[in-house]
């Protein structure tokens, strides 16, 4: 698709299997150049093996809620821009959801509301792998809110900056170093090395209490509740 746009105003879009169909049920590996996919009355659904190939300099804009159900949803040297809420689900028999593009701008601003960003949810027992940068570069912080549900895994393989909010609901975050300049709240496990320049608020929950940091925790002027932070030299 070259400079193309697909919009479903009263329903969703489903990306399936391994054909080459370019109808509303898009199948298989598709090449997108400056593409827009939008759904204003439903979700853009990425099913296992439905892959968008995105080349450098030709971003794919996802305008509307996106639902991911496992497999490699996108790959290539380009950028996917998420302009809408995202949900990652565990689908029976499917592998983890992999976003394999060079950069995934996860926190698109709401239209007409500058500074108001979208939410993302890694739902219970789902596993999301982001292989590239979160944002336009490694220095572009994540400004939105991501929820990691019970038993879910968020794996960001490159170092990333949290300028928004990371909410743990009993899930796990792993991968590259996290530089927190925003807020990390809830209960769960952070396996990544962690630099805290923002706030960490561990909540008491029915199942577990607190956030377990298993990587190196570096204090850089941030705060922790309860105090003190688990700083390491």
Secondary structure as GFF3:
##gff-version 3
##sequence-region A 1 233
A	DSSP	beta_strand	5	8	.	.	.	ID=ss1
A	DSSP	beta_strand	13	16	.	.	.	ID=ss2
A	DSSP	beta_strand	25	27	.	.	.	ID=ss3
A	DSSP	beta_strand	30	32	.	.	.	ID=ss4
A	DSSP	beta_strand	35	39	.	.	.	ID=ss5
A	DSSP	beta_strand	44	46	.	.	.	ID=ss6
A	DSSP	beta_strand	52	54	.	.	.	ID=ss7
A	DSSP	beta_strand	60	63	.	.	.	ID=ss8
A	DSSP	beta_strand	66	68	.	.	.	ID=ss9
A	DSSP	beta_strand	71	83	.	.	.	ID=ss10
A	DSSP	beta_strand	86	88	.	.	.	ID=ss11
A	DSSP	beta_strand	97	105	.	.	.	ID=ss12
A	DSSP	beta_strand	109	110	.	.	.	ID=ss13
A	DSSP	beta_strand	113	117	.	.	.	ID=ss14
A	DSSP	beta_strand	119	122	.	.	.	ID=ss15
A	DSSP	beta_strand	127	130	.	.	.	ID=ss16
A	DSSP	beta_strand	133	134	.	.	.	ID=ss17
A	DSSP	beta_strand	145	148	.	.	.	ID=ss18
A	DSSP	beta_strand	153	156	.	.	.	ID=ss19
A	DSSP	beta_strand	160	162	.	.	.	ID=ss20
A	DSSP	beta_strand	165	175	.	.	.	ID=ss21
A	DSSP	beta_strand	178	180	.	.	.	ID=ss22
A	DSSP	beta_strand	183	190	.	.	.	ID=ss23
A	DSSP	beta_strand	194	196	.	.	.	ID=ss24
A	DSSP	beta_strand	199	202	.	.	.	ID=ss25
A	DSSP	beta_strand	211	213	.	.	.	ID=ss26
A	DSSP	beta_strand	217	219	.	.	.	ID=ss27
A	DSSP	beta_strand	223	225	.	.	.	ID=ss28
###
